[in-house]
Amino acid sequence: MQAQILRPVPPAAAQALPPEGRHVSRVSPALLKRFEGGGPRYTSYPTADRFVEAFTEEDYAAALHQRRTIGAKNSAALSLYVHIPFCESLCYYCACNKVITRHHERADRYLDYLAKEIELQTAQLGRGLPVSQLHLGGGSPTFMDDAQLGRLMGLLQSAFTFLPEAERSIEVDPRTVDAARLARLAGMGFNRLSLGVQDFDPAVQQAVHRVQPLSTVTALMGAARELGFASINLDLIHGLPRQTVASFERTLQQVCELRPERIALYAYAHLPERFKAQRRISADELPSPADKVQMLSQAIETLCAAGYVYIGMDHFALPGDPLAVAKRQGLLHRNFQGYSTQPDCDLVALGVSAIGHVGATYSQNAKTLDAYYDHLDQGRLPVERGLALTRDDVLRRAVIMAIMCQGKVDFAAIGQAHLVDFADRFAPELAALGPLVAQGLVKLRDHELEVTETGWFFVRAIAMVFDRYLQADRNRARFSRLV
């Protein structure tokens, strides 16, 4: 699942914990009440809702060509994202770009078109460029059988050069794999797994049409560790139908016993008018807003007490995981997949609806298979929309990402990098931080701003102060809720 989906997430919580962990206190309901509005997740700035159709495949091709022409000076490795849209069955909560089908041969045609897209991209970008990170998302990438996944990896490996230390991650539907298949995935070079769990309670699983027993996930994690996978991530969702504070606490305890290296904790938002699948969920079965807040609070406390480091936004990690190490060292980054250890490198995105980032541009592919195939049949890159960043966009992106990733903005460093007087350029924004300072969410000094421990619960609200687009457009209904 690529992060362009406007999927609600929990508010960011306490700052990264030291290895020994520390208690994280609950945020008062009164403070949570002040931040009921919506806000971007800032996997990019400007955010994907600002992309325009005036940005075409010609603009993206120019960005690829420009990167190629400065290749001698730019030796930075690429990140790759491949979107596999197919799923065998519908999960009622899902807001991803997906195609529900039991016809696995449809993936063969999709691979034919991915091959065309790879050829078009590398014709502009060049072949054999180094890659430090690969992520297969969906949909369900494991919808593809071994031969299909093997073909995909062959296409990528013939077009790019994977570094020996490259992260190769794949989203796995536990219902579609067993230990033998995990071994074959390892043989293809995958070294990181993300398992979609959501909740272990049988009643909740039935309500969202995703039944997968705890025993299945336990067996898969044991097999993955025996096979030497470097990291396992589990996805969880709070706020699902039939979920209670007590039932979610049981799921949290079971997750802690499984001890995944990383945990992504999302909040469910019921938007049946926007996502057709959610119309199969009865609103009467959803937990109350108060219960959702309590679930989030207990999740933070339970996971931190179990030794997990709070990374920010959706992510937790064990202290020795590279994500937690990057957080401690101030080297955390954020891209369309969420928090990352990878530097702010160019992201080449492949497949229907996939979003990429090359140079000072963002681009998104066509969102339907028919449109995606039609572009490629015409020999055109399947870009449907995107954005060329202005100088102001680049400056504000640096500020917002510093807030989201380091929880701190050094005014002099930003000013020197972008040739501006920070205090003068952002005088209105610094003044607007006043209420957040008064509420104990931000510390504002002459030379820097710093997010407080409590402020991490509302880090998006802090970042929003520097969002020029939101300053001009206060309609935030399209965004996920801040809390």
LODO-645683 format. One line per 4 residues: number of its first residue (from 1); for each residue z, x, y of C-alpha. Coordinates in nm, 4 decimals, padded with zeros to 6 digits. Layout:
<sites>
NUM	Z/X/Y ~ ...
</sites>
This chain:
<sites>
1	00.0000/00.0000/00.0000 ~ -00.1095/00.1685/00.3180 ~ 00.1150/00.1193/00.6117 ~ -00.1287/-00.0609/00.8355
5	00.0008/-00.3786/00.6755 ~ 00.2487/-00.5328/00.9193 ~ 00.5213/-00.5402/00.6608 ~ 00.8747/-00.5997/00.7895
9	01.1170/-00.3168/00.7393 ~ 01.4892/-00.2700/00.7912 ~ 01.6020/-00.1310/01.1234 ~ 01.6647/00.2396/01.1194
13	02.0238/00.3230/01.0524 ~ 02.2489/00.6234/01.0701 ~ 02.1131/00.9690/01.1351 ~ 02.0326/01.1905/00.8386
17	02.3443/01.2519/00.6376 ~ 02.4597/01.5931/00.5254 ~ 02.4429/01.6565/00.1496 ~ 02.7942/01.5350/00.0949
21	02.7165/01.2018/00.2650 ~ 02.9330/01.0068/00.5050 ~ 03.0425/00.6495/00.5608 ~ 02.8017/00.4365/00.7615
25	02.9748/00.1583/00.9505 ~ 02.8268/-00.1869/00.9826 ~ 02.6550/-00.2819/01.3070 ~ 02.8154/-00.5817/01.4723
29	02.6354/-00.9176/01.4477 ~ 02.6548/-00.9394/01.8282 ~ 02.4567/-00.6183/01.8655 ~ 02.2050/-00.7251/01.6018
33	02.1614/-01.0538/01.7892 ~ 02.0347/-00.8667/02.0959 ~ 01.7399/-00.7263/01.9012 ~ 01.5941/-01.0327/01.7324
37	01.2425/-00.9785/01.8647 ~ 00.9583/-00.8012/01.6875 ~ 00.8300/-00.4496/01.7231 ~ 00.5823/-00.2009/01.5763
41	00.6669/00.0276/01.2859 ~ 00.4980/00.3191/01.4658 ~ 00.3194/00.4686/01.1699 ~ 00.0762/00.5466/01.4493
45	00.0609/00.5292/01.8263 ~ -00.1236/00.3383/01.9549 ~ -00.0544/00.0927/01.6750 ~ -00.3240/-00.0539/01.4511
49	-00.3258/-00.3880/01.6348 ~ -00.4767/-00.1964/01.9298 ~ -00.7837/-00.0875/01.7356 ~ -01.1110/-00.2236/01.8709
53	-01.4475/-00.3048/01.7163 ~ -01.6148/-00.1106/01.9975 ~ -01.5120/00.1990/01.8011 ~ -01.7932/00.2307/01.5466
57	-01.9000/00.4444/01.2543 ~ -02.0910/00.6633/01.5022 ~ -01.7664/00.7406/01.6849 ~ -01.5944/00.8279/01.3576
61	-01.8883/01.0433/01.2453 ~ -01.8645/01.2297/01.5752 ~ -01.4936/01.2961/01.5122 ~ -01.5738/01.4285/01.1639
65	-01.8533/01.6465/01.2987 ~ -01.6315/01.7810/01.5766 ~ -01.3676/01.8815/01.3241 ~ -01.6354/02.0611/01.1252
69	-01.7662/02.2518/01.4278 ~ -01.4208/02.3861/01.5071 ~ -01.3459/02.4512/01.1409 ~ -01.3274/02.8250/01.1919
73	-01.0364/02.7692/01.4276 ~ -00.8844/02.4748/01.2408 ~ -00.7674/02.5819/00.8977 ~ -00.5146/02.2978/00.8633
77	-00.5314/02.1160/00.5311 ~ -00.6312/01.7519/00.5089 ~ -00.4396/01.4529/00.3805 ~ -00.6317/01.1992/00.1688
81	-00.5613/00.8300/00.1184 ~ -00.7585/00.6159/-00.1283 ~ -00.7111/00.2390/-00.1319 ~ -00.7534/00.0658/-00.4689
85	-00.7432/-00.3088/-00.3921 ~ -00.7323/-00.4592/-00.7418 ~ -00.4350/-00.6298/-00.9103 ~ -00.4215/-00.8281/-01.2346
89	-00.1712/-01.0823/-01.1056 ~ -00.0481/-01.2088/-00.7706 ~ 00.2955/-01.1149/-00.6379 ~ 00.3894/-01.3992/-00.4060
93	00.5596/-01.1811/-00.1415 ~ 00.2674/-00.9396/-00.1048 ~ 00.0937/-00.8835/00.2303 ~ -00.1318/-00.5989/00.1155
97	-00.5123/-00.6009/00.1144 ~ -00.5778/-00.6920/-00.2480 ~ -00.8222/-00.8499/-00.4916 ~ -00.6722/-01.0432/-00.7844
101	-00.8834/-01.0118/-01.0982 ~ -00.8574/-00.9433/-01.4697 ~ -01.2100/-00.8016/-01.4786 ~ -01.1431/-00.4299/-01.4919
105	-01.5141/-00.3516/-01.4866 ~ -01.5088/-00.4406/-01.1161 ~ -01.3424/-00.1054/-01.0598 ~ -01.6566/00.0697/-01.1891
109	-01.8648/-00.0769/-00.9089 ~ -01.5926/00.0092/-00.6588 ~ -01.6009/00.3708/-00.7775 ~ -01.9773/00.3770/-00.7264
113	-01.9215/00.2884/-00.3628 ~ -01.6298/00.5279/-00.3201 ~ -01.8694/00.7997/-00.4351 ~ -02.1128/00.6936/-00.1627
117	-01.8393/00.6983/00.1005 ~ -01.7197/01.0429/-00.0055 ~ -02.0755/01.1740/00.0269 ~ -02.1145/01.0254/00.3739
121	-01.7796/01.1622/00.4914 ~ -01.8331/01.5134/00.3566 ~ -02.1860/01.5220/00.4982 ~ -02.0217/01.5235/00.8415
125	-01.6944/01.6925/00.7569 ~ -01.8136/01.9567/00.5135 ~ -01.7345/02.0031/00.1443 ~ -01.4551/02.1986/-00.0159
129	-01.1999/02.1563/00.2627 ~ -00.8368/02.2182/00.1614 ~ -00.6157/01.9173/00.0829 ~ -00.2359/01.9296/00.0837
133	-00.1600/01.5623/00.0185 ~ -00.3231/01.2797/-00.1786 ~ -00.1955/00.9247/-00.2026 ~ -00.3462/00.6422/-00.4081
137	-00.2302/00.3034/-00.2845 ~ -00.3249/-00.0576/-00.3260 ~ -00.3313/-00.3138/-00.4687 ~ -00.2404/-00.1429/-00.7927
141	-00.4086/00.1932/-00.8513 ~ -00.3012/00.1732/-01.2156 ~ -00.5264/-00.1323/-01.2467 ~ -00.7886/00.1340/-01.3189
145	-00.7954/00.2645/-01.6741 ~ -00.7746/00.6339/-01.7560 ~ -01.1509/00.6838/-01.7533 ~ -01.1812/00.5201/-01.4121
149	-00.8934/00.7162/-01.2617 ~ -01.0325/01.0323/-01.4168 ~ -01.3676/00.9624/-01.2564 ~ -01.2011/00.9086/-00.9186
153	-01.0116/01.2370/-00.9430 ~ -01.3329/01.4109/-01.0424 ~ -01.5083/01.2747/-00.7324 ~ -01.2276/01.3955/-00.5080
157	-01.1968/01.7368/-00.6718 ~ -01.5715/01.7977/-00.6435 ~ -01.5656/01.7146/-00.2712 ~ -01.2369/01.8774/-00.1668
161	-01.0219/02.1754/-00.2653 ~ -00.6700/02.0753/-00.3643 ~ -00.4108/02.3379/-00.2789 ~ -00.1903/02.4479/-00.5705
165	00.1165/02.3016/-00.3990 ~ -00.0545/01.9753/-00.2992 ~ 00.1406/01.6517/-00.3314 ~ -00.0527/01.4048/-00.5462
169	00.1134/01.0657/-00.5495 ~ 00.0146/00.7334/-00.7008 ~ 00.1614/00.3847/-00.6675 ~ 00.2448/00.2517/-01.0144
173	00.2917/-00.1051/-01.1299 ~ 00.5512/-00.0624/-01.4095 ~ 00.3859/-00.3463/-01.5998 ~ 00.0635/-00.1474/-01.6368
177	00.1857/00.1867/-01.7739 ~ 00.3865/00.3346/-02.0585 ~ 00.5070/00.6851/-02.1419 ~ 00.1741/00.7833/-02.2953
181	-00.0130/00.6745/-01.9850 ~ 00.2269/00.8637/-01.7596 ~ 00.1428/01.1744/-01.9602 ~ -00.2255/01.1165/-01.8920
185	-00.1558/01.0708/-01.5205 ~ 00.0289/01.4015/-01.5215 ~ -00.2706/01.5558/-01.6937 ~ -00.4896/01.4353/-01.4065
189	-00.2708/01.6268/-01.1633 ~ -00.0430/01.3561/-01.0273 ~ 00.3035/01.4938/-00.9544 ~ 00.4711/01.2097/-00.7627
193	00.5158/00.8433/-00.8535 ~ 00.6067/00.5355/-00.6544 ~ 00.7245/00.2434/-00.8681 ~ 00.7206/-00.1093/-00.7293
197	01.0565/-00.2576/-00.8337 ~ 01.1536/-00.4928/-00.5465 ~ 01.4510/-00.6440/-00.7365 ~ 01.5910/-00.6298/-01.0899
201	01.7360/-00.9808/-01.0942 ~ 01.5391/-01.2001/-01.3442 ~ 01.5624/-01.5126/-01.1250 ~ 01.4249/-01.3276/-00.8247
205	01.1459/-01.1734/-01.0313 ~ 01.0421/-01.5160/-01.1559 ~ 01.0456/-01.6563/-00.8019 ~ 00.8043/-01.3875/-00.6770
209	00.5884/-01.3830/-00.9945 ~ 00.6656/-01.0225/-01.0860 ~ 00.8678/-01.0000/-01.4061 ~ 00.9507/-00.6455/-01.5166
213	01.2811/-00.5805/-01.6970 ~ 01.5191/-00.3053/-01.5956 ~ 01.4681/-00.1511/-01.9397 ~ 01.0967/-00.1012/-01.8667
217	01.1606/00.0887/-01.5446 ~ 01.4420/00.2898/-01.7057 ~ 01.2137/00.4012/-01.9888 ~ 00.9328/00.4939/-01.7494
221	01.1600/00.7002/-01.5276 ~ 01.2983/00.8846/-01.8283 ~ 00.9462/00.9612/-01.9488 ~ 00.8363/01.0722/-01.6007
225	01.1226/01.3177/-01.5778 ~ 01.0483/01.4603/-01.9197 ~ 00.6885/01.5086/-01.8062 ~ 00.8022/01.7017/-01.4999
229	00.7048/01.4675/-01.2159 ~ 00.8460/01.6244/-00.8999 ~ 00.9587/01.3017/-00.7356 ~ 00.9962/00.9330/-00.8148
233	01.0186/00.6685/-00.5442 ~ 01.1400/00.3123/-00.6013 ~ 01.0375/00.0295/-00.3666 ~ 01.2976/-00.2405/-00.2996
237	01.2789/-00.5588/-00.0909 ~ 01.5692/-00.7571/00.0491 ~ 01.5374/-01.1168/00.1643 ~ 01.3380/-01.2437/-00.1359
241	01.3724/-01.5986/-00.2722 ~ 01.6766/-01.6640/-00.4952 ~ 01.8220/-01.3312/-00.3870 ~ 02.1920/-01.3356/-00.3005
245	02.4252/-01.0768/-00.1561 ~ 02.5870/-01.0389/-00.4993 ~ 02.2605/-01.0189/-00.6933 ~ 02.1141/-00.7587/-00.4592
249	02.4292/-00.5502/-00.4878 ~ 02.3764/-00.5454/-00.8654 ~ 02.0197/-00.4258/-00.8129 ~ 02.1443/-00.1519/-00.5796
253	02.3975/-00.0340/-00.8368 ~ 02.1289/-00.0273/-01.1061 ~ 01.9005/00.1725/-00.8772 ~ 02.1789/00.4228/-00.8080
257	02.2260/00.4685/-01.1823 ~ 01.8517/00.5390/-01.2194 ~ 01.8817/00.8019/-00.9443 ~ 01.5240/00.8106/-00.8067
261	01.4572/01.0954/-00.5660 ~ 01.3447/00.8511/-00.2965 ~ 01.4006/00.4857/-00.2172 ~ 01.1982/00.2671/00.0187
265	01.3922/-00.0404/00.1302 ~ 01.1858/-00.3136/00.2957 ~ 01.2737/-00.6514/00.4428 ~ 01.0752/-00.9575/00.3462
269	00.9410/-01.1830/00.6215 ~ 00.8129/-01.5254/00.5241 ~ 00.4745/-01.5759/00.6967 ~ 00.2911/-01.8310/00.4800
273	00.0610/-01.9266/00.7676 ~ -00.0732/-01.5713/00.7631 ~ -00.0491/-01.4685/00.3977 ~ -00.1728/-01.7310/00.1543
277	00.0209/-01.5925/-00.1425 ~ 00.3510/-01.6605/00.0343 ~ 00.2801/-02.0340/00.0348 ~ 00.3957/-02.0313/-00.3266
281	00.7449/-01.9346/-00.2136 ~ 00.9816/-02.2148/-00.1211 ~ 01.1484/-02.1489/00.2131 ~ 01.4551/-02.3342/00.0827
285	01.5106/-02.0540/-00.1713 ~ 01.5172/-01.7749/00.0883 ~ 01.8515/-01.6191/00.1839 ~ 01.9896/-01.6957/00.5282
289	01.9415/-01.4469/00.8149 ~ 02.3109/-01.3635/00.7960 ~ 02.2821/-01.2856/00.4245 ~ 01.9788/-01.0651/00.4885
293	02.1744/-00.8631/00.7433 ~ 02.4619/-00.8313/00.4969 ~ 02.2199/-00.7166/00.2226 ~ 02.0821/-00.4490/00.4529
297	02.4273/-00.3333/00.5589 ~ 02.5551/-00.3129/00.2010 ~ 02.2382/-00.1326/00.0928 ~ 02.2906/00.1382/00.3519
301	02.6563/00.1751/00.2583 ~ 02.5920/00.1680/-00.1178 ~ 02.3072/00.4195/-00.1122 ~ 02.4800/00.6584/00.1254
305	02.8000/00.6386/-00.0795 ~ 02.5878/00.7311/-00.3821 ~ 02.4790/01.0489/-00.2050 ~ 02.1460/00.9421/-00.0560
309	02.0442/01.0706/00.2850 ~ 01.9249/00.8116/00.5325 ~ 01.5880/00.9379/00.6537 ~ 01.5109/00.6575/00.8980
313	01.3366/00.3200/00.8969 ~ 01.2697/00.2351/00.5326 ~ 01.3434/00.5664/00.3618 ~ 01.6341/00.7183/00.1700
317	01.6221/01.0425/-00.0285 ~ 01.8498/01.2658/-00.2326 ~ 01.9743/01.5673/-00.0347 ~ 01.7559/01.8142/-00.2249
321	01.4359/01.6123/-00.1876 ~ 01.1795/01.7686/00.0493 ~ 01.1984/01.4598/00.2720 ~ 01.5725/01.5070/00.3266
325	01.5257/01.8814/00.3774 ~ 01.2570/01.8155/00.6383 ~ 01.4907/01.5724/00.8149 ~ 01.7698/01.8305/00.8330
329	01.5333/02.0991/00.9571 ~ 01.3707/01.8799/01.2211 ~ 01.0347/01.8977/01.0434 ~ 00.9883/01.5315/00.9567
333	00.6547/01.3642/01.0296 ~ 00.5226/01.0108/01.0189 ~ 00.1800/00.8790/00.9189 ~ 00.0231/00.5623/00.7819
337	00.2175/00.6036/00.4549 ~ 00.5495/00.6255/00.6405 ~ 00.7720/00.9331/00.6690 ~ 00.6226/01.2538/00.5343
341	00.6929/01.6244/00.4970 ~ 00.3311/01.7024/00.5851 ~ 00.2456/01.8278/00.9341 ~ 00.0496/01.6018/01.1662
345	-00.2743/01.6803/00.9840 ~ -00.5968/01.4845/00.9796 ~ -00.5958/01.1944/00.7339 ~ -00.9237/01.1050/00.5655
349	-00.9033/00.7487/00.4334 ~ -01.1325/00.6127/00.1636 ~ -01.1861/00.2604/00.0379 ~ -01.1744/-00.0943/00.1656
353	-00.9393/-00.1495/00.4658 ~ -00.8152/00.2122/00.4596 ~ -00.7006/00.3651/00.7901 ~ -00.7670/00.7282/00.8785
357	-00.6741/00.9679/01.1574 ~ -00.9117/01.2500/01.2528 ~ -00.8635/01.4451/01.5732 ~ -00.7812/01.2105/01.8592
361	-00.9185/00.9056/01.6787 ~ -00.8019/00.6345/01.4407 ~ -01.0435/00.4375/01.2242 ~ -01.0218/00.1510/00.9776
365	-01.2726/00.0584/00.7095 ~ -01.4101/-00.2906/00.6512 ~ -01.1440/-00.5229/00.5143 ~ -01.3492/-00.7107/00.2536
369	-01.5363/-00.5723/-00.0450 ~ -01.8600/-00.7438/00.0595 ~ -01.8520/-00.5884/00.4058 ~ -01.7462/-00.2494/00.2669
373	-02.0317/-00.2522/00.0133 ~ -02.2841/-00.3709/00.2739 ~ -02.2082/-00.0806/00.5099 ~ -02.2529/00.1715/00.2305
377	-02.5702/00.0066/00.1006 ~ -02.7143/00.0715/00.4449 ~ -02.6093/00.4352/00.4294 ~ -02.3450/00.3838/00.6973
381	-01.9811/00.4840/00.7053 ~ -01.7850/00.1614/00.6431 ~ -01.5824/00.1827/00.9655 ~ -01.5111/-00.1606/01.1147
385	-01.2844/-00.0712/01.4043 ~ -01.0749/00.2079/01.5484 ~ -00.9640/00.3839/01.8634 ~ -01.0345/00.6999/02.0599
389	-00.7048/00.8138/02.2096 ~ -00.6710/00.8815/02.5792 ~ -00.4705/01.1706/02.7168 ~ -00.1905/00.9259/02.7946
393	-00.2024/00.7969/02.4348 ~ -00.1625/01.1512/02.2999 ~ 00.1307/01.2188/02.5329 ~ 00.3131/00.8982/02.4477
397	00.2440/00.9479/02.0780 ~ 00.4276/01.2801/02.0965 ~ 00.7278/01.1139/02.2619 ~ 00.7408/00.8180/02.0235
401	00.7033/01.0340/01.7124 ~ 00.9794/01.2651/01.8356 ~ 01.2060/00.9604/01.8662 ~ 01.1047/00.8214/01.5266
405	01.1223/01.1506/01.3356 ~ 01.3747/01.3779/01.5091 ~ 01.5762/01.1220/01.7038 ~ 01.5500/01.3500/02.0047
409	01.3039/01.4241/02.2853 ~ 01.3112/01.7618/02.4606 ~ 01.1720/01.6920/02.8071 ~ 01.0681/02.0512/02.8775
413	00.8889/02.0925/02.5435 ~ 00.6884/01.7726/02.5932 ~ 00.6144/01.8645/02.9522 ~ 00.4887/02.2126/02.8655
417	00.2749/02.0888/02.5756 ~ 00.1079/01.8158/02.7814 ~ 00.1211/01.9690/03.1319 ~ 00.3337/01.6973/03.2881
421	00.6663/01.6702/03.4650 ~ 00.8491/01.4555/03.2100 ~ 01.1121/01.3133/03.4450 ~ 00.8496/01.2196/03.7011
425	00.5909/01.0857/03.4554 ~ 00.8414/00.8743/03.2658 ~ 01.0771/00.7764/03.5475 ~ 01.0341/00.3999/03.4829
429	01.0923/00.4467/03.1082 ~ 01.4024/00.6591/03.1608 ~ 01.5386/00.3917/03.3926 ~ 01.4574/00.1242/03.1324
433	01.6719/00.3101/02.8794 ~ 01.9794/00.2228/03.0856 ~ 02.0829/-00.0851/02.8829 ~ 02.0345/00.1070/02.5552
437	02.2513/00.3872/02.6911 ~ 02.5174/00.1351/02.7916 ~ 02.5091/-00.0152/02.4427 ~ 02.5693/00.3263/02.2859
441	02.2253/00.3551/02.1246 ~ 02.0920/00.6481/02.3285 ~ 02.2415/00.9527/02.4978 ~ 02.0450/01.0462/02.8095
445	02.0873/01.3938/02.9568 ~ 01.8986/01.5873/03.2244 ~ 01.6903/01.7738/02.9668 ~ 01.6688/01.5370/02.6693
449	01.7323/01.1987/02.5156 ~ 01.9023/01.1622/02.1799 ~ 01.9337/00.8646/01.9461 ~ 02.2955/00.8009/01.8481
453	02.4166/00.7188/01.4984 ~ 02.4252/00.3498/01.5847 ~ 02.0955/00.3831/01.7684 ~ 01.9130/00.4694/01.4453
457	01.9511/00.1032/01.3501 ~ 01.7291/00.0219/01.6490 ~ 01.5071/00.3276/01.6733 ~ 01.1972/00.1125/01.7060
461	01.3444/-00.0608/02.0120 ~ 01.4051/00.2807/02.1671 ~ 01.0500/00.3943/02.0941 ~ 00.9103/00.0711/02.2362
465	01.0355/00.1667/02.5813 ~ 00.7630/00.4348/02.5917 ~ 00.4847/00.2105/02.4578 ~ 00.2428/00.1538/02.7459
469	00.0653/-00.1273/02.5631 ~ 00.3842/-00.3254/02.5175 ~ 00.4657/-00.2757/02.8845 ~ 00.1452/-00.4642/02.9635
473	00.1740/-00.7146/02.6793 ~ 00.5126/-00.8609/02.6005 ~ 00.3798/-01.0880/02.3244 ~ 00.5335/-00.9273/02.0151
477	00.5002/-01.2192/01.7751 ~ 00.2493/-01.0230/01.5664 ~ 00.5088/-00.7585/01.4785 ~ 00.7799/-00.7473/01.2168
481	01.1356/-00.8197/01.3311 ~ 01.3453/-00.5296/01.4527 ~ 01.6459/-00.6386/01.2431
</sites>
